[in-house]
Amino acid sequence: MISLQAFLVLLITFTLSIHGHETAHQHVKITDNPRGVQTLNWQVDNVSRVITAGYPETFGIFSFAHRQAADSVSIIDNDKKTYSCIKANFIAFDIDDEFAFDIDETVTIELLIDTLQTPSIYIGFDQHSNAAANQEIKISASATRLSTVQIKLDRARFVNRGISGTDLALTTLETMLPEAELSADTNTTLTLCDLKVIRSHKTVSRAEQFTFNFKFIDEQTDKPTAVRVGLYNEQGSSAPIGENALLVKYYEREIKELNLRNFYPPYQFWPISNRYFFYVSESYQTTLPKGKYTMVVTKGPEYRIKQFEFIVNGKQQDNQPLEIKLQRWKDLPKAGWYSGDVHIHMSRAEKDNESILSVLKAEDVHISNLLEMTNSGSSHYPQYAWGESGQFSKQSNSIIPGVEGPRTAHRGHTLALNINRIIHDTDNYFQYHKFLESYQQQNAITGYAHVGSEEFNASWGLALDVPFGLVDFVEVMQATRLRTELWYEFLNLGFKLAPAAGSDYPYFDQPGAVRSYVKINNDFSTHPEVDTLSQQWFKNLKKGKTFVSNAPIITFKINEKEMGSTLKISSKLLSIVGSIQINTDYDKIDKLELVHCGNVIKTAKANSAIERGTLSLTHQIATKESGWFALRGYGQDYALAHTGAIYIENKNGSSSCTGQMKTGINKMLERLNLLAGSELEPAKELEYWETGNIKKLYQSQYDELNQRIALVREYYLKLLN
């Protein structure tokens, strides 16, 4: 198919923790505040801090829909008493450590709420055996405006594991619902006038404690290795975190204990119901009370999960470490496949490189793209340098700086990987092409994030930017979801786009929860003259020599050509072979599908116990038309994988799917029309508190944006005709 660049030349010439739990007196000074955390001037007994946030998420509750700034209101009750109240979507509380810290008992919370201004209450809290302890609280009808609600919190712990070091939080059901389910006048805020924390004081004193040492070894190399660890006592509680657990960059803080998120079922696998974990670089020392413990050690899906029990009874020698050996399931780098995560957010100074790389090694992620994140008013997760100066590598693990931006809720979030310098041009923030063109001139690769999520109108942005050759990849795997519809539509129109996977840490999952595997054919140990591994990784990602996965390994060839390849239409049969394998510690294989031009044309279904770990598919087909093929696979539970496409071109060099062209082009034209006629909604911006002038910016760039829309609309019409 004719490229838009060529079309434009014909048409017209024209020239972006005690034991690791943070105490109330150890808060890291906030230098970057991507969630808009704000301390409120509201005081109640036994609470050291009260906070709110613009983008809050903690203990499995969150606030997103109809967000607005917290406000102070005065309310007079029936007895003429005046209360100073907080009206907000979300309020979190740091319980005073001197009142309650690392307890294990039922705690009663009494809330005094304005029943007229509080549609519902959801509470989340720091519980011993559950990283997402939350519940909806029913509000009974009351004859008075102010009403007391009493809540029992079972096995409360309160070790400051919540947002910004808090212990419990309140929100409403309404603000957790999708915007589409709410009317314009739906109230999503709660109004709180008082809070009481009442302890039962039934926490049992800890037994005598002993020091325990662990050493983690890669069985293949017989060398120490970084790992992810979960350590739990007999009651299911996570054990106290040792001093040498790694500090991890997490939004505006550094923390030691994280949790595997439960956003969308099915959730990524973890063998223990308590999903709290921590990272260790090579060895680990902690102090544990007497008792029986369970340890889980992982290092990404290429390694077997190690789970075992041990007893602390005081007989162990403190200086005699317990060696834990990690066994490889598959050595993908040996086969030329290197994992990467295209979407990680961590603020980074040069001094942070070693600790950050240890976390990424613990997840066995080879190419980690740490992205500064911009909006129309600010930026977050700063990187200390760009290009080679900002890259940090050891062996086959690399940190590479990049950017998520421009990013608006109005026309999508863009990604630029492997950049030499960042661009933040507010005056042109809606002219995405100016940013993407500049990044491509830096030899960066560019793409769109959250493709298919329908949250930020990525479909509008893609319809506008893909035809200009400004999109190299689309992020189709994230948060245990594989969303391919938009990607397929562009493949059907003849555009060659690579799939990509990004964790979007810390907003969704831990780094490497989903990953892009890219094929590297060079042997860097014997050919030092070739590009570095990371540079080859980016080049081949752009070429589509990749598959996305959250655990499985998937292979795919047509006539011996691998994913990303192009074949010409021929009278010969196409011989298609593919397979999917999985480390059965994580999941078992369910099925493998062959996709042609967006339609499944053959399915292999796992039937036997042997096939639960591996499954193959073969197919022969004659085709006289251009198009594309790909494989996608599913586990029985949460596992997903999808290959890059293999393209079949006609004599004009087009890989478009003739039968889908008209429908696909009409969809693009419809999206362009929606974008051209749209009004920007400032409240939908993720950091709405920083983008107050975004509507004015949009209006000032509206005419230029519509000129761009008109240009690409003409291109689509030419394809249609």
C-alpha positions in Angstrom: 0.0 0.0 0.0 1.2 3.6 -0.6 2.5 5.2 2.5 1.0 8.5 3.8 4.4 10.1 3.3 4.4 9.2 -0.4 0.8 10.3 -0.7 1.6 13.7 0.9 4.4 14.2 -1.7 1.8 13.7 -4.4 -0.8 15.8 -2.7 1.2 18.8 -1.4 4.7 19.9 -0.6 5.0 20.7 3.1 7.7 20.8 5.3 6.6 13.8 21.9 9.3 -0.4 57.6 10.2 -1.5 61.8 11.7 -4.5 59.9 11.0 -2.7 56.7 7.7 -1.3 57.6 7.8 2.5 57.6 7.0 4.2 60.9 5.1 7.5 61.1 8.4 9.3 61.7 10.3 8.0 58.7 8.5 9.5 55.8 10.6 10.1 52.8 10.5 13.7 51.7 8.4 14.0 48.6 10.3 15.4 45.7 7.9 14.0 43.0 4.2 13.7 43.7 2.5 11.9 40.8 -0.6 10.9 42.8 -1.2 14.4 44.1 -0.9 13.3 47.7 -2.0 16.1 50.1 -2.0 16.3 53.9 -5.3 17.7 55.2 -5.5 20.0 58.2 -8.0 17.8 60.1 -7.2 16.3 63.5 -8.7 13.5 65.4 -7.5 11.4 68.3 -4.9 8.6 67.7 -4.4 9.7 64.1 -1.0 11.3 63.2 -1.9 12.3 59.6 -4.9 12.6 57.4 -4.3 12.7 53.6 -6.2 12.7 50.3 -4.9 12.3 46.8 -5.8 13.1 43.3 -5.1 9.6 42.0 -5.4 7.3 45.0 -5.3 3.5 45.2 -4.7 1.5 48.3 -5.8 -1.8 50.0 -7.8 -2.7 46.9 -9.9 0.5 46.9 -9.4 3.5 44.6 -10.9 6.8 43.5 -11.2 7.6 39.8 -14.6 8.7 38.6 -15.9 12.3 39.1 -12.8 13.2 41.1 -12.6 16.6 42.7 -10.4 18.4 45.2 -11.1 17.8 48.9 -13.0 20.5 50.7 -13.6 21.6 54.3 -17.3 22.1 55.2 -19.1 23.0 58.5 -22.2 21.2 59.5 -24.5 21.9 62.4 -26.3 18.8 63.8 -29.7 18.6 65.5 -28.2 19.6 68.8 -26.8 22.8 67.3 -23.3 21.5 67.5 -20.9 22.6 64.7 -18.6 20.1 63.1 -15.6 20.7 60.9 -16.0 18.0 58.2 -14.1 16.8 55.1 -15.8 16.3 51.8 -13.6 14.2 49.4 -13.6 11.2 47.0 -10.9 9.6 49.2 -9.5 10.0 52.7 -6.6 8.0 54.3 -5.5 7.9 57.9 -2.1 7.2 59.4 -2.8 5.7 62.8 -0.4 7.0 65.5 2.3 4.4 65.9 2.4 5.0 69.7 -1.3 4.0 69.8 -1.2 1.0 67.4 1.7 -0.4 65.4 2.1 -4.0 64.2 -0.8 -5.2 66.2 -3.0 -8.3 65.5 -6.5 -7.7 66.8 -10.0 -6.5 66.0 -10.2 -2.7 65.8 -13.4 -0.8 65.8 -13.8 2.3 63.6 -16.6 4.8 64.3 -17.4 7.3 61.6 -19.6 10.3 61.9 -20.9 11.0 58.4 -23.2 13.4 56.7 -25.9 11.0 55.4 -27.2 13.6 52.9 -23.8 13.9 51.2 -22.4 10.4 51.5 -24.0 7.9 49.0 -21.9 5.0 50.2 -18.7 4.0 52.0 -15.9 1.6 51.1 -13.2 1.0 53.6 -9.7 -0.5 53.0 -7.3 -1.3 55.7 -3.9 -2.8 56.6 -4.7 -6.4 57.5 -2.4 -9.2 58.4 -3.0 -11.8 55.7 -4.6 -9.8 53.0 -3.1 -7.1 50.8 -6.5 -6.0 49.6 -8.7 -6.0 52.7 -11.7 -3.9 51.9 -15.5 -3.9 52.4 -18.6 -1.9 51.5 -20.3 -0.4 54.5 -24.1 -0.1 54.3 -25.5 3.3 55.3 -28.8 3.0 57.1 -31.5 5.6 56.8 -31.3 8.2 59.6 -33.6 10.8 61.0 -30.7 13.1 61.6 -28.3 14.5 59.1 -25.2 13.3 61.0 -25.1 9.6 61.7 -22.6 7.2 63.3 -21.4 4.2 61.4 -19.4 1.5 63.2 -17.0 -0.9 61.4 -15.1 -3.9 62.7 -11.6 -4.5 61.2 -10.5 -8.1 61.7 -6.8 -8.8 62.3 -5.8 -5.2 61.8 -2.0 -4.7 61.6 -1.3 -1.0 61.0 2.3 -1.0 59.7 1.9 1.9 57.3 1.6 -0.1 54.1 -1.1 2.1 52.6 -0.8 5.1 50.4 1.9 7.5 51.6 2.4 5.4 54.8 -1.2 5.2 55.9 -3.2 2.4 57.6 -6.8 2.7 56.5 -8.7 4.6 53.9 -12.3 5.6 52.9 -13.9 6.1 49.5 -17.3 5.6 47.9 -18.5 2.8 45.6 -19.6 5.5 43.1 -16.1 6.8 42.5 -14.8 3.3 41.9 -17.4 2.7 39.1 -16.6 3.4 35.4 -17.5 6.9 34.3 -19.9 5.4 31.7 -22.1 4.0 34.6 -22.5 7.4 36.2 -24.7 10.3 35.4 -23.4 13.8 35.3 -24.9 14.6 38.7 -23.9 11.4 40.5 -22.3 12.3 43.8 -19.0 10.3 44.3 -17.8 12.1 47.4 -18.2 11.3 51.1 -18.5 13.8 53.9 -16.8 12.8 57.2 -17.2 14.8 60.4 -15.4 12.6 63.0 -13.5 9.3 63.3 -12.7 7.2 66.4 -10.3 4.3 66.5 -11.0 1.8 69.3 -8.6 -1.0 70.0 -9.5 -4.3 71.6 -5.9 -4.7 73.0 -5.9 -8.4 72.4 -2.6 -8.5 70.5 -0.4 -11.2 71.9 3.3 -10.3 72.6 5.8 -11.7 70.2 7.7 -14.8 71.1 11.5 -14.8 71.5 13.1 -13.8 68.2 16.1 -15.2 66.3 18.2 -14.1 63.4 17.9 -16.1 60.2 20.1 -15.8 57.1 19.2 -16.8 53.5 21.3 -17.0 50.3 19.7 -17.3 46.9 21.6 -19.2 44.2 20.9 -19.6 40.4 21.3 -23.3 40.1 22.4 -23.0 36.4 25.3 -20.6 37.1 25.9 -21.5 40.8 26.1 -17.8 41.5 24.1 -15.6 43.9 21.0 -14.0 42.2 18.3 -11.4 42.9 14.8 -12.7 43.6 11.3 -11.9 44.7 10.4 -13.3 48.1 7.2 -13.9 50.1 7.7 -14.9 53.8 4.7 -15.9 55.9 4.0 -17.3 59.4 1.5 -20.0 60.3 -1.3 -17.4 60.6 -0.7 -16.3 57.0 0.8 -12.9 58.0 3.8 -11.6 56.1 6.8 -11.8 58.4 8.7 -8.7 59.5 10.9 -7.4 56.7 14.7 -7.5 57.2 17.0 -4.5 57.0 18.6 -5.7 53.7 15.4 -6.1 51.7 15.6 -3.8 48.7 14.1 -0.4 48.8 11.8 0.0 45.8 10.8 3.2 44.1 7.0 3.4 44.4 5.2 6.6 43.3 6.4 9.4 45.7 8.0 7.0 48.2 10.6 4.2 48.6 9.2 1.1 50.2 10.3 -2.5 50.9 7.0 -4.4 50.9 4.8 -4.5 47.8 1.8 -6.6 46.8 0.6 -8.3 43.6 -2.4 -6.4 42.5 -6.0 -7.7 42.1 -7.3 -5.3 39.6 -9.0 -7.5 37.0 -9.7 -11.2 37.4 -8.2 -13.6 36.7 -5.3 -12.4 38.8 -1.7 -13.2 38.1 -0.6 -16.3 39.9 0.8 -16.4 43.4 0.8 -19.6 45.5 -0.2 -17.9 48.7 -3.4 -16.0 49.3 -1.4 -13.3 51.1 0.1 -11.4 48.1 2.6 -9.2 50.0 6.2 -9.7 48.8 9.7 -8.0 48.8 12.9 -8.1 46.8 16.3 -9.3 47.7 19.6 -8.7 45.8 21.4 -11.9 46.7 21.3 -12.6 50.4 18.8 -11.8 53.1 18.9 -11.6 56.9 15.8 -11.1 59.2 14.8 -11.6 62.8 11.9 -14.0 63.3 9.8 -15.1 66.3 9.7 -18.8 67.0 7.3 -20.7 64.8 6.7 -22.3 61.4 7.2 -20.3 58.2 6.5 -20.6 54.5 8.8 -19.0 52.0 8.0 -18.4 48.3 10.9 -17.4 46.0 10.4 -16.5 42.3 12.5 -15.0 39.5 10.0 -14.6 36.6 8.3 -17.3 34.5 11.6 -18.7 33.1 12.4 -20.1 36.6 10.6 -22.6 38.7 8.8 -21.3 41.8 10.5 -22.4 45.0 8.1 -22.9 48.0 9.1 -24.5 51.2 8.5 -24.5 55.0 11.0 -24.1 57.8 10.9 -23.8 61.5 12.5 -21.2 63.7 13.3 -22.7 67.1 16.5 -21.1 68.2 18.8 -24.0 67.2 19.9 -22.5 63.9 23.4 -20.9 63.8 23.1 -17.2 62.9 26.1 -17.3 60.6 25.0 -20.4 58.7 22.8 -19.1 55.8 20.1 -21.3 54.4 20.9 -21.7 50.7 17.9 -21.5 48.3 18.6 -22.7 44.8 16.5 -21.4 41.9 16.1 -23.8 39.0 15.7 -22.6 35.4 12.7 -23.9 33.5 13.7 -22.4 30.1 16.8 -20.5 29.1 15.2 -18.1 26.5 18.3 -15.8 26.1 20.2 -18.9 25.0 17.7 -19.3 22.3 18.0 -15.6 21.4 14.9 -14.3 23.1 15.3 -11.5 25.6 12.5 -10.2 27.8 11.6 -6.5 28.2 9.0 -4.3 29.8 8.2 -1.2 27.7 6.4 0.7 30.5 7.9 1.2 33.9 7.8 4.4 36.1 10.5 5.0 38.7 12.2 8.3 39.5 15.9 7.7 39.0 19.1 9.5 40.1 22.4 8.0 39.0 22.9 6.6 42.6 19.7 4.6 42.2 20.9 2.5 39.3 22.3 -0.5 41.2 19.2 -1.0 43.5 16.7 -0.5 40.6 18.6 -3.0 38.4 18.6 -5.5 41.3 14.8 -5.3 41.4 14.6 -5.8 37.6 17.0 -8.7 37.8 14.8 -10.2 40.5 12.0 -10.3 37.9 14.5 -11.5 35.2 13.6 -8.5 32.9 16.5 -7.8 30.5 15.4 -4.5 28.9 13.6 -2.2 31.3 12.2 1.0 29.9 12.0 3.6 32.7 9.7 6.3 31.5 9.4 9.9 32.6 5.7 10.8 32.4 4.5 14.1 31.1 1.1 15.9 31.1 0.2 19.3 29.7 1.3 21.0 33.0 4.1 19.0 34.5 6.1 15.8 34.4 6.9 13.0 36.9 9.3 10.1 37.5 12.4 12.2 36.3 15.4 10.4 34.8 18.8 11.9 35.5 20.0 11.7 31.9 19.1 10.6 28.4 20.7 8.6 25.6 23.8 6.6 26.5 24.5 8.8 29.5 21.2 7.7 31.0 21.6 4.0 30.3 22.8 1.5 32.8 23.7 -2.1 32.0 25.2 -5.1 33.7 25.7 -8.3 31.7 22.4 -8.7 29.8 20.2 -6.4 32.0 19.7 -2.8 31.0 17.9 0.3 32.2 16.9 2.5 29.3 15.3 5.9 29.8 12.2 6.9 27.7 9.0 8.9 28.0 5.3 8.5 28.2 4.1 11.6 26.6 2.3 13.4 25.1 -0.5 11.9 27.1 -4.0 13.2 27.4 -7.3 11.5 28.1 -8.5 13.2 24.9 -6.4 11.4 22.3 -4.3 8.8 24.1 -1.0 8.2 25.8 2.1 7.9 23.6 5.4 6.1 24.4 8.9 6.8 23.1 11.6 4.3 23.9 15.4 4.8 23.8 15.3 8.5 23.4 18.3 10.9 23.3 16.4 13.8 24.8 12.9 14.5 26.2 10.5 17.0 24.6 7.9 18.8 26.6 6.4 21.5 24.4 3.3 22.7 26.1 2.3 25.0 23.2 2.1 22.0 20.9 1.0 19.4 23.3 -1.9 18.2 21.2 0.2 18.1 18.0 1.4 14.6 18.8 3.1 14.2 15.4 5.7 16.9 16.2 6.8 14.9 19.2 6.7 11.5 17.5 8.6 12.8 14.4 11.3 14.3 16.6 11.7 11.1 18.7 11.9 9.0 15.5 14.6 11.3 14.3 16.5 10.4 17.5 16.3 6.7 16.4 13.8 6.1 19.2 10.9 3.8 18.6 7.4 5.2 19.2 4.0 3.7 20.2 0.8 4.1 22.0 0.1 2.8 25.5 -3.1 1.2 26.9 -4.3 0.3 23.5 -7.8 -1.2 23.6 -8.5 -0.1 27.2 -11.0 2.6 26.0 -9.8 4.9 28.9 -7.9 7.6 27.0 -9.3 7.6 23.5 -6.2 5.8 22.0 -8.3 4.8 19.1 -8.6 8.5 18.1 -4.9 9.1 18.3 -4.0 6.0 16.5 -6.4 6.7 13.6 -4.6 10.0 13.2 -0.9 9.0 13.7 -0.6 5.5 12.3 -0.9 6.5 8.6 1.9 9.0 9.0 4.3 6.1 10.0 4.6 7.5 13.5 3.6 4.4 15.4 6.0 1.5 15.6 4.3 -0.5 18.3 1.0 -0.8 20.3 0.9 -1.8 23.9 -1.8 -4.6 23.8 -0.9 -6.5 26.9 -1.3 -5.1 30.4 -2.8 -6.0 33.8 -3.5 -9.6 32.8 -5.4 -8.5 29.8 -4.7 -9.0 26.1 -6.6 -6.4 24.0 -6.1 -6.8 20.3 -9.1 -5.3 18.4 -7.5 -1.9 17.6 -4.2 -3.5 16.6 -6.0 -6.0 14.3 -7.8 -3.2 12.6 -4.6 -1.5 11.6 -3.0 -4.8 10.5 -6.1 -5.4 8.3 -5.5 -2.0 6.6 -1.9 -3.0 5.7 0.0 -1.2 8.5 2.9 -3.2 10.1 2.8 -2.7 13.8 4.5 -4.6 16.5 2.7 -5.8 19.7 4.2 -4.7 23.0 3.6 -5.5 26.7 4.0 -3.0 29.5 3.4 -3.4 33.3 2.8 0.4 33.8 4.4 -0.1 37.2 3.4 1.3 39.8 -0.1 2.0 38.4 -0.9 -1.7 37.7 1.5 -4.5 38.3 5.1 -5.1 39.3 7.8 -4.7 36.6 7.8 -7.7 34.2 4.3 -8.9 35.1 3.8 -8.7 31.3 6.7 -8.7 29.0 7.8 -8.3 25.4 10.2 -11.0 24.2 12.3 -9.9 21.3 14.5 -12.2 19.1 18.2 -11.2 19.0 20.3 -13.2 16.5 23.7 -11.9 17.4 26.2 -13.5 19.7 27.5 -10.5 21.6 30.2 -12.5 23.3 31.9 -13.4 20.0 30.8 -10.4 17.9 31.6 -7.2 20.0 31.4 -5.1 16.9 27.6 -5.4 16.6 25.2 -3.1 18.4 24.7 -3.5 22.1 22.0 -6.0 23.1 19.6 -3.3 24.0 20.0 -1.5 20.7 19.4 -4.8 18.8 16.4 -5.3 21.1 14.8 -2.0 20.0 15.5 -2.5 16.3 13.9 -6.0 16.3 11.0 -4.9 18.4 10.3 -2.3 15.7 10.6 -5.1 13.1 8.0 -7.1 14.9 10.3 -10.0 15.9 8.5 -10.3 19.1 5.8 -11.9 21.2 4.0 -10.6 24.3 3.4 -12.8 27.3 2.6 -12.9 31.0 4.1 -16.4 31.4 3.9 -18.7 28.3 6.5 -19.0 25.5 5.0 -19.0 22.0 6.7 -19.8 18.7 5.4 -19.2 15.2 6.8 -19.7 11.7 5.4 -19.7 8.1 7.5 -21.4 5.5 10.4 -21.2 8.1 10.0 -17.4 8.4 9.6 -16.1 11.9 7.3 -13.4 13.3 7.9 -10.0 11.8 8.7 -11.5 8.4 7.2 -10.8 5.1 6.3 -13.3 2.4 5.1 -12.7 -1.1 1.9 -14.2 -2.5 2.7 -17.5 -4.1 0.9 -20.4 -5.7 2.6 -22.6 -3.1 0.9 -23.7 0.1 1.8 -21.8 3.3 3.2 -24.2 5.9 2.3 -22.9 9.3 3.8 -24.2 12.6 3.5 -22.9 16.1 3.6 -24.0 19.7 3.0 -22.7 23.2 4.7 -23.8 26.4 4.4 -22.8 30.0 6.1 -23.3 33.3 3.3 -25.3 35.0 4.2 -23.7 38.3 2.2 -20.7 37.0 -0.6 -22.1 34.9 -1.5 -24.9 32.4 -2.1 -24.5 28.7 -5.7 -24.4 27.5 -5.6 -23.5 23.7 -3.7 -22.1 20.8 -5.4 -20.1 18.1 -4.2 -19.3 14.5 -5.5 -15.8 13.5 -5.8 -14.6 9.9 -6.8 -11.1 9.2 -8.4 -10.9 12.7 -10.3 -14.1 12.4 -9.5 -17.4 14.1 -9.1 -20.0 11.4 -7.8 -22.9 13.5 -7.7 -23.9 17.2 -5.6 -26.5 18.9 -7.1 -27.5 22.3 -5.1 -29.1 25.1 -6.6 -32.5 26.0 -4.1 -34.6 27.8 -2.0 -34.0 30.9 1.1 -33.8 28.7 -0.4 -31.0 26.7 -1.1 -28.9 29.7 2.6 -27.8 29.6 3.0 -27.6 25.8 0.7 -27.5 22.8 1.5 -27.4 19.1 -0.4 -26.3 16.0 0.3 -27.0 12.3 -1.7 -25.9 9.3 -1.4 -25.6 5.6 -3.3 -23.0 3.6 -3.3 -21.6 0.1 -3.8 -17.9 -0.2 -4.1 -15.7 -3.3 -4.6 -12.5 -1.3 -2.5 -10.3 0.9 -3.0 -10.3 4.7 -1.4 -11.4 7.9 -1.2 -14.3 10.3 -0.4 -14.5 14.1 -0.8 -17.0 17.0 -2.4 -16.3 20.3 -2.5 -18.7 23.3 -4.4 -19.0 26.6 -3.8 -20.7 29.8 -6.5 -22.4 31.9 -6.4 -19.5 34.4 -4.6 -16.2 33.6 -1.8 -17.0 31.2 -1.8 -15.2 27.8 0.6 -14.9 24.9 0.5 -13.4 21.4 3.0 -13.4 18.6 3.9 -10.6 16.3 2.4 -10.9 12.8 3.8 -12.5 9.7 2.7 -10.6 6.6 1.7 -11.8 3.2 2.3 -9.0 0.6 0.9 -8.6 -2.9 2.9 -7.4 -5.9 2.3 -3.8 -4.8 3.9 -4.4 -1.4 0.6 -4.3 0.5 -0.3 -6.7 3.3 -3.9 -5.4 3.7 -6.8 -7.7 4.1 -9.1 -6.9 1.2 -12.3 -8.1 2.8 -11.8 -5.9 5.9 -10.6 -2.7 4.1 -14.0 -0.9 3.7 -15.2 -1.5 7.2 -11.8 -0.6 8.7 -11.5 2.6 6.8 -15.0 3.7 7.7 -14.1 3.1 11.4 -11.1 5.3 11.1 -13.1 8.1 9.4 -15.7 7.9 12.1 -13.0 8.2 14.8 -11.5 11.2 13.0 -14.9 12.8 12.9 -15.4 12.2 16.6 -12.0 13.7 17.3 -12.6 16.7 15.1 -16.0 17.5 16.7 -15.0 16.7 20.3 -14.8 18.9 23.3 -12.1 18.3 25.9 -13.1 17.2 29.4 -10.4 18.5 31.8 -11.7 16.4 34.8 -10.8 13.2 32.9 -7.1 13.9 32.8 -5.2 11.6 35.1 -3.4 14.4 36.9 -6.4 16.8 36.6 -5.0 19.0 39.5 -2.0 19.9 37.3 -3.7 20.4 34.0 -6.0 23.3 34.8 -5.2 25.2 31.6 -5.5 22.2 29.3 -8.8 23.3 27.8 -7.3 26.6 26.8 -4.3 24.8 25.3 -6.6 22.6 23.3 -8.6 25.5 22.0 -5.4 27.3 20.9 -4.3 24.2 19.0 -7.7 23.1 17.7 -7.4 24.6 14.2 -3.9 23.0 13.6 -5.2 19.7 14.9 -8.1 19.8 12.5 -5.8 20.5 9.6 -3.9 17.3 10.4 -7.2 15.4 10.7 -8.3 16.7 7.2 -5.0 15.6 5.8 -5.2 12.0 7.0 -9.0 11.8 6.3 -8.1 12.4 2.6 -5.6 9.6 2.8 -8.2 7.2 4.1 -10.6 8.2 1.5 -8.0 7.5 -1.2 -7.6 4.0 0.2 -11.3 3.5 0.3 -11.7 4.5 -3.4 
